[in-house]
Amino acid sequence: MQPVERSSRAQDYKTSAALLAIYFVLLLGITLGNGGKLAEYAPGLSFTSTAADLKRLVPGGDPGFYAGGAISLSENGWFRPNEMWLLNLWPPGFFVIGAALLKVLTPDGPYVLGLAVLGAAGWAGAFMVMRRVLLPWVGPVAAALLPPCLLLLGLFRTFYLGFGIVFTENLATSIGITAVGLAVLSARERRVSLAVAAGLAFAVTAYLRTTSMYVASFLTILVLLWAVLGIPAARWLHRPAMIRGLGYLAICVITYQAFTLPNRVYNYARVGSFDWSNAHYVWAHQWMPADHLDMIGARFVWYGGGGMACTVDPETCARIRSAEESTGTPYQSQKIHTYFEFRDLAVKTFLTHPVDWLQRKLVFIADYWFSIYWFNSPLIFKKPEYIENTLYLLCVIFVIGASIALIEPILALNAAALLIAYAPVYIFLHLEVRYFHQLKISAVALAMMMGAALWSKWNKRQGRIRDSEGTLQAARAA
């Protein structure tokens, strides 16, 4: 290595370290300034709250269950038999992270503050990877400034840097964006290590959130399809760029599959299913009328469009209800209908009434998309917000268009996987405001990277070409 090259690399490391520190301090500072959001979400919750406090203050919410699982894991090494149901609802990742925090901070330590630090670190890492992706497309200044533009978004500040630190979406979204960026970098720099790192990051997101598992799994399918269909098409059209980096993306998804296989094997040994999540009871919600959901304290499912099968096919719904009530434990005994039969009946209803189903569900999707959290609203916790949510919709539309145009093939495949993964979730499950958060923020990050790639292509046509460090070659020559 030449002295000049060694000096340049050392300077790059110093710049990166300084930026990482700036990003982290900025993100953590904003998070710590949002303590009021925690109290708004759960009165009494603060950064000094322990895991036991979180469990007590949010007894019926996801964060309370996460904290309870982390405590059990920390104390017992694994879940007790009466707690195994937690693994039917959620993958083990967030419980493991919580247990590790408890080992470091002790049970009486500031557990919520630990989550805040992890959240800031996750987003600082995502910003750094995005910067590296953007660098040769827009130059060093814009590459450093674009990722923090997420801070301009109310959703990012109030949820991801606010009360969202106690939800799985926070780390799952930041690490998911990191995974996409590493996949792009692996193809650009032709580094197997980056492809493996991307696969590991995708695996971590899957262990944090089931929806993220869908994204990575659909990405695997798309890579296989692209290999079968894209390679011949690229040769026929004489467009080798169509399949640029496909081999590195294949290494990425193979790594992802390898590191998620143990959990699937464990689930099969435990409940006889390779499914990532075994919360199959949610399919019973499709056949529960509103009054039954109200009786079991799940009216929010109906408000979120979760009983769509009953709405579309009320006759079958009434027949199922009559049969289930004869068991004494309706929708739970599985004596007449198993959860899988509820699923098959719901899918059949959707396939036989697709227009009616989608028309009705799109009303719910639009309502929840154009909403923000508002804790003064009972049960559904939302109120309308149109300006910022229109921006997210425009980003989704732009990402779809840029993907079809294959502005950047690796980004296009990741964007397609993201959009495809959320489709069945929105069609079949009940909706909540936060179910759209990961898609919205990921769409903005993808739009930034795709927009930068498009800008770079336009510059090249104008004769302005940047090197791998984002420096204009003409300027360097001068």
C-alpha positions as a printed Julia matrix, in Angstrom:
478×3 Matrix{Float64}:
   0.0     0.0     0.0
   1.44    3.37   -1.07
   1.92    6.09    1.6
  -0.6     8.39   -0.1
  -3.2     5.61   -0.24
  -2.52    4.67    3.39
  -2.92    8.29    4.46
  -6.16    8.62    2.49
  -7.61    5.5     4.09
  -6.63    6.67    7.57
  -8.33   10.0     6.91
 -11.46    8.18    5.72
 -11.54    6.14    8.93
 -11.22    9.32   11.02
 -14.03   10.99    9.07
 -16.26    7.95    9.43
 -15.58    7.66   13.17
 -16.34   11.35   13.67
 -19.58   11.12   11.7
 -20.64    7.99   13.56
 -20.1     9.79   16.88
 -22.01   12.85   15.66
 -24.93   10.74   14.43
 -25.07    8.77   17.68
 -24.92   11.8    19.97
 -27.53   13.63   17.87
 -29.92   10.66   17.83
 -29.49    9.87   21.52
 -29.88   13.53   22.46
 -33.19   13.81   20.6
 -34.35   10.52   22.14
 -33.53   11.66   25.65
 -35.37   14.91   24.96
 -38.47   12.88   24.13
 -39.02   11.54   27.63
 -42.46   13.12   27.62
 -43.5    10.77   24.81
 -42.78    7.8    27.05
 -44.99    9.21   29.8
 -47.67   10.02   27.24
 -47.63    6.41   26.07
 -47.65    4.95   29.6
 -47.99    7.32   32.58
 -45.06    6.8    34.92
 -42.74    5.4    32.26
 -39.35    7.12   32.01
 -35.75    6.44   31.01
 -34.98    5.34   34.57
 -37.71    2.67   34.45
 -36.57   -0.91   35.0
 -37.78   -3.9    33.02
 -40.12   -4.74   35.91
 -41.51   -1.18   35.74
 -42.15   -1.52   32.01
 -43.91   -4.84   32.57
 -46.07   -3.28   35.31
 -46.87   -0.03   33.49
 -47.78   -1.67   30.16
 -49.41   -4.9    31.37
 -51.51   -5.62   28.29
 -49.26   -4.13   25.61
 -46.46   -5.61   23.56
 -43.64   -3.75   25.4
 -44.87   -5.17   28.72
 -44.77   -8.69   27.33
 -41.3    -8.06   25.84
 -40.04   -6.91   29.25
 -41.62   -9.88   31.01
 -40.02  -12.29   28.57
 -36.63  -10.61   28.98
 -36.88  -10.9    32.77
 -37.76  -14.6    32.56
 -34.96  -15.26   30.09
 -32.46  -13.43   32.27
 -33.48  -15.22   35.45
 -34.13  -18.73   34.16
 -32.04  -19.06   31.01
 -35.16  -19.76   28.94
 -38.92  -19.4    29.16
 -40.91  -21.34   31.72
 -43.59  -23.72   30.34
 -46.4   -21.26   31.08
 -44.52  -18.55   29.14
 -43.85  -20.49   25.94
 -46.87  -18.81   24.36
 -44.66  -15.72   23.96
 -42.72  -17.57   21.26
 -45.96  -18.26   19.42
 -46.51  -14.52   19.08
 -43.0   -13.16   18.65
 -39.59  -14.45   17.55
 -37.01  -14.6    20.37
 -34.71  -11.75   19.27
 -36.06   -8.87   21.35
 -36.34  -11.08   24.43
 -32.68  -12.07   24.04
 -31.6    -8.43   23.63
 -33.64   -7.48   26.69
 -32.12  -10.29   28.74
 -28.63   -9.2    27.69
 -29.44   -5.64   28.79
 -30.56   -6.95   32.16
 -27.28   -8.81   32.58
 -25.35   -5.61   31.83
 -27.54   -3.12   33.68
 -28.79   -5.5    36.44
 -32.53   -5.95   37.12
 -32.64   -2.63   39.0
 -30.9    -0.73   36.23
 -32.4     1.79   33.76
 -33.73   -0.75   31.24
 -35.58    1.82   29.11
 -32.44    3.97   28.9
 -30.58    0.9    27.66
 -33.16    0.47   24.9
 -32.74    4.15   24.02
 -28.97    3.74   23.66
 -29.39    0.63   21.53
 -31.93    2.42   19.36
 -29.63    5.4    18.8
 -26.73    3.06   18.0
 -28.86    1.14   15.52
 -29.88    4.26   13.66
 -26.36    5.72   13.75
 -25.15    2.51   12.08
 -27.94    2.72    9.5
 -27.02    6.34    8.72
 -23.36    5.35    8.22
 -24.24    2.53    5.82
 -26.62    4.8     3.91
 -23.85    7.41    3.7
 -21.5     4.85    2.2
 -24.14    3.81   -0.35
 -24.84    7.44   -1.3
 -21.2     8.57   -1.42
 -20.28    7.8    -5.06
 -23.67    8.99   -6.28
 -23.98   12.42   -4.63
 -20.59   13.24   -3.1
 -19.35   13.36    0.52
 -21.32   16.38    1.76
 -24.75   15.3     0.51
 -24.04   11.69    1.5
 -23.4    12.78    5.08
 -26.42   15.1     5.25
 -29.13   13.04    3.55
 -29.57   10.23    6.13
 -30.18   12.66    9.04
 -32.98   14.19    6.95
 -35.1    11.42    8.49
 -35.04   13.61   11.6
 -37.29   16.07    9.77
 -40.09   13.51    9.85
 -42.51   13.72   12.74
 -42.98    9.95   12.72
 -39.24    9.38   13.08
 -38.87   11.83   15.96
 -41.98   10.92   17.94
 -42.0     7.14   17.44
 -38.53    5.89   16.52
 -36.79    8.4    18.77
 -39.69    8.55   21.21
 -41.9     5.91   22.8
 -41.12    3.51   19.94
 -37.83    2.58   21.61
 -39.75   -0.01   23.64
 -41.18   -1.64   20.49
 -39.44   -4.11   18.15
 -40.02   -1.82   15.14
 -37.21    0.51   16.22
 -34.29   -1.9    15.9
 -35.97   -3.96   13.18
 -36.31   -0.92   10.9
 -32.82    0.49   11.44
 -31.12   -2.9    11.03
 -33.33   -3.66    8.02
 -32.17   -0.48    6.27
 -28.6    -1.41    7.22
 -29.08   -4.84    5.63
 -30.28   -3.31    2.37
 -27.34   -0.9     2.29
 -24.82   -3.69    2.98
 -26.34   -5.73    0.16
 -25.83   -2.82   -2.25
 -22.27   -2.26   -1.03
 -21.38   -5.96   -1.37
 -22.26   -5.87   -5.06
 -20.61   -2.51   -5.68
 -17.36   -3.35   -3.88
 -17.45   -7.05   -4.79
 -16.9    -8.14   -1.19
 -18.24  -11.44    0.05
 -17.81  -10.28    3.66
 -20.33   -7.48    3.09
 -22.79   -9.93    1.52
 -22.49  -12.17    4.58
 -22.93   -9.15    6.86
 -26.07   -8.19    4.94
 -27.45  -11.71    5.38
 -26.7   -11.58    9.11
 -28.45   -8.22    9.39
 -31.52   -9.61    7.62
 -31.47  -12.56   10.02
 -31.33  -10.22   13.02
 -34.37   -8.29   11.75
 -36.24  -11.57   11.33
 -35.44  -12.58   14.91
 -36.78   -9.19   16.0
 -40.0    -9.02   14.0
 -42.01  -11.55   11.99
 -42.85   -9.0     9.29
 -39.12   -8.51    8.68
 -38.83  -12.27    8.2
 -41.4   -12.01    5.42
 -39.3    -9.32    3.73
 -36.11  -11.4     3.74
 -37.97  -14.57    2.73
 -39.62  -12.85   -0.23
 -36.21  -11.44   -1.15
 -34.92  -15.03   -1.31
 -37.75  -15.95   -3.69
 -37.12  -12.88   -5.85
 -33.4   -13.66   -6.09
 -34.24  -17.17   -7.33
 -36.72  -15.8    -9.87
 -34.25  -13.15  -10.99
 -31.6   -15.82  -11.5
 -33.98  -17.92  -13.6
 -35.59  -15.12  -15.59
 -33.24  -12.14  -15.28
 -30.05  -13.76  -16.56
 -31.55  -14.83  -19.92
 -33.33  -11.47  -20.25
 -30.11   -9.54  -19.56
 -28.29  -11.51  -22.24
 -31.09  -11.11  -24.76
 -31.42   -7.35  -24.13
 -27.64   -6.88  -23.86
 -28.1    -5.2   -20.46
 -25.64   -6.87  -18.07
 -26.43   -4.2   -15.46
 -29.78   -5.95  -14.92
 -28.06   -8.79  -13.07
 -25.16   -6.82  -11.57
 -24.36   -8.12   -8.13
 -26.8   -11.04   -8.27
 -24.15  -13.46   -6.99
 -23.48  -11.32   -3.92
 -27.19  -11.01   -3.21
 -27.41  -14.81   -3.46
 -24.7   -15.1    -0.79
 -26.7   -12.65    1.32
 -29.94  -14.67    1.22
 -28.1   -17.98    1.74
 -26.53  -16.51    4.88
 -29.94  -15.3     6.01
 -31.5   -18.74    5.52
 -28.63  -20.46    7.32
 -28.9   -18.24   10.4
 -32.7   -18.43   10.61
 -32.86  -22.22   10.14
 -32.17  -22.99   13.85
 -35.31  -21.15   14.96
 -37.42  -22.99   12.4
 -36.01  -26.32   13.56
 -36.69  -25.35   17.17
 -40.28  -24.41   16.32
 -40.77  -27.75   14.57
 -39.45  -29.63   17.61
 -41.63  -27.55   19.93
 -44.96  -27.3    18.08
 -44.51  -29.39   14.94
 -44.35  -26.42   12.55
 -41.51  -24.77   10.64
 -43.48  -21.49   10.69
 -41.61  -18.5    12.05
 -44.61  -17.41   14.08
 -47.21  -19.79   15.46
 -49.87  -17.23   16.36
 -52.36  -19.09   14.19
 -55.24  -18.06   16.44
 -55.33  -14.71   14.6
 -57.13  -16.51   11.78
 -60.01  -17.14   14.17
 -60.44  -13.35   14.4
 -61.6   -13.36   10.79
 -64.71  -15.3    11.82
 -65.51  -13.48   15.06
 -68.38  -10.97   14.84
 -67.97   -7.57   16.47
 -69.92   -8.4    19.62
 -67.8   -11.49   20.31
 -64.58   -9.51   19.81
 -65.95   -6.9    22.19
 -66.74   -9.6    24.77
 -63.15  -10.93   24.75
 -61.61   -7.44   24.88
 -60.46   -7.44   21.25
 -62.77   -4.84   19.73
 -59.67   -3.16   18.3
 -59.43   -6.09   15.86
 -62.79   -5.14   14.36
 -61.86   -1.45   14.25
 -58.73   -2.47   12.32
 -60.59   -4.5     9.71
 -59.54   -7.85   11.18
 -62.98   -9.46   10.9
 -63.2    -8.96    7.15
 -64.3   -12.55    6.43
 -67.37  -12.05    8.64
 -68.18   -8.79    6.88
 -67.81  -10.23    3.38
 -69.55  -13.54    4.08
 -71.98  -13.05    6.99
 -73.82  -16.31    6.33
 -70.72  -18.45    6.79
 -69.77  -16.29    9.79
 -73.14  -16.99   11.47
 -72.87  -20.7    10.74
 -69.36  -20.9    12.21
 -70.42  -18.93   15.28
 -73.35  -21.24   15.94
 -71.14  -24.32   15.66
 -68.36  -22.82   17.78
 -70.67  -21.7    20.59
 -71.82  -25.3    21.02
 -68.31  -26.17   22.26
 -68.5   -23.89   25.29
 -65.12  -22.34   24.36
 -65.91  -20.78   20.98
 -63.05  -20.26   18.51
 -60.53  -21.74   20.98
 -61.32  -25.43   21.45
 -60.38  -26.38   17.84
 -62.88  -29.23   18.17
 -64.96  -28.1    15.19
 -62.62  -25.74   13.35
 -58.85  -25.68   13.76
 -56.95  -22.44   13.34
 -55.7   -23.74   10.0
 -59.28  -24.35    8.89
 -60.16  -20.79    9.89
 -57.23  -19.67    7.73
 -58.26  -21.78    4.74
 -61.86  -20.54    4.97
 -60.67  -16.91    5.15
 -58.38  -17.32    2.14
 -61.19  -19.06    0.22
 -63.53  -16.18    1.05
 -60.96  -13.69   -0.17
 -60.4   -15.61   -3.42
 -64.13  -15.92   -4.11
 -64.91  -12.28   -3.17
 -61.65  -10.43   -3.99
 -63.23   -7.18   -5.17
 -65.61   -6.86   -2.22
 -62.83   -7.78    0.25
 -60.26   -5.37   -1.19
 -62.73   -2.5    -1.55
 -63.67   -2.8     2.11
 -60.09   -3.34    3.33
 -58.7    -0.44    1.33
 -60.95    1.87    3.33
 -59.24    0.67    6.51
 -55.78    0.84    4.92
 -56.31    4.43    3.8
 -57.71    5.39    7.22
 -54.75    3.94    9.13
 -52.13    5.08    6.6
 -53.25    8.69    6.94
 -53.2     8.59   10.74
 -50.78    9.18   13.57
 -50.75    7.99   17.16
 -53.0     9.96   19.49
 -53.4     8.57   22.98
 -56.48   10.62   23.81
 -58.47    8.49   21.39
 -59.8     5.41   23.22
 -58.88    1.95   21.93
 -57.65    2.8    18.43
 -55.11    5.52   19.46
 -55.12    7.48   16.23
 -56.12   10.72   14.59
 -55.87   11.89   10.95
 -52.68   13.41    9.53
 -52.42   14.0     5.79
 -49.38   16.12    4.92
 -46.53   13.89    6.13
 -48.36   10.67    5.3
 -48.84   11.9     1.73
 -45.05   12.25    1.54
 -44.69    8.59    2.56
 -47.17    7.55   -0.1
 -45.25    9.53   -2.74
 -42.04    7.81   -1.63
 -43.68    4.41   -2.05
 -44.88    5.38   -5.55
 -41.42    6.64   -6.49
 -39.76    3.47   -5.18
 -42.16    1.33   -7.23
 -41.42    3.36  -10.37
 -37.66    3.32   -9.81
 -37.77   -0.43   -9.17
 -39.64   -1.09  -12.4
 -37.11    1.05  -14.26
 -34.29   -0.94  -12.59
 -32.48    2.23  -11.55
 -30.44    0.05   -9.18
 -31.22   -3.72   -9.41
 -30.2    -4.62   -5.83
 -32.34   -1.83   -4.4
 -35.19   -2.8    -6.75
 -35.25   -6.38   -5.48
 -35.16   -5.23   -1.85
 -37.96   -2.72   -2.48
 -40.08   -5.36   -4.2
 -39.56   -7.77   -1.29
 -40.61   -5.06    1.18
 -43.82   -4.2    -0.67
 -44.77   -7.82   -1.38
 -44.18   -8.83    2.25
 -46.59   -6.25    3.6
 -49.4    -7.04    1.14
 -50.72  -10.2     2.89
 -50.31   -8.54    6.3
 -52.52   -5.62    5.3
 -55.03   -7.82    3.46
 -55.63  -10.46    6.14
 -54.67   -9.04    9.53
 -56.21   -6.26   11.57
 -54.47   -2.9    11.25
 -52.87   -0.59   13.77
 -51.15    2.74   13.18
 -47.68    1.36   13.94
 -48.06   -1.51   11.46
 -47.3     1.05    8.74
 -44.3     2.67   10.43
 -41.62    0.28    9.17
 -42.87    0.49    5.59
 -43.07    4.28    5.67
 -39.59    4.93    7.02
 -38.04    2.18    4.86
 -39.73    3.71    1.8
 -38.15    7.1     2.57
 -34.7     5.53    2.98
 -35.11    3.55   -0.27
 -36.35    6.67   -2.06
 -33.23    8.56   -0.9
 -30.92    5.85   -2.23
 -32.83    5.32   -5.48
 -33.11    9.06   -6.04
 -29.35    9.39   -5.53
 -28.72    6.56   -8.01
 -30.97    8.3   -10.54
 -29.14   11.61   -9.95
 -25.82    9.87  -10.54
 -27.03    8.4   -13.84
 -28.18   11.81  -14.99
 -24.8    13.34  -14.05
 -22.96   10.66  -16.0
 -24.95   11.57  -19.07
 -23.83   15.14  -18.54
 -20.21   14.0   -18.35
 -19.9    14.52  -14.59
 -18.55   11.29  -13.1
 -17.69   10.63   -9.45
 -15.2     8.07   -8.17
 -15.87    5.58   -5.36
 -15.24    8.3    -2.75
 -17.77   10.65   -4.34
 -15.2    13.07   -5.74
 -15.89   14.48   -9.2
 -13.17   13.14  -11.48
 -13.0    16.4   -13.4
 -12.48   18.29  -10.16
  -9.78   15.88   -9.05
  -7.99   16.25  -12.37
  -8.06   20.0   -11.96
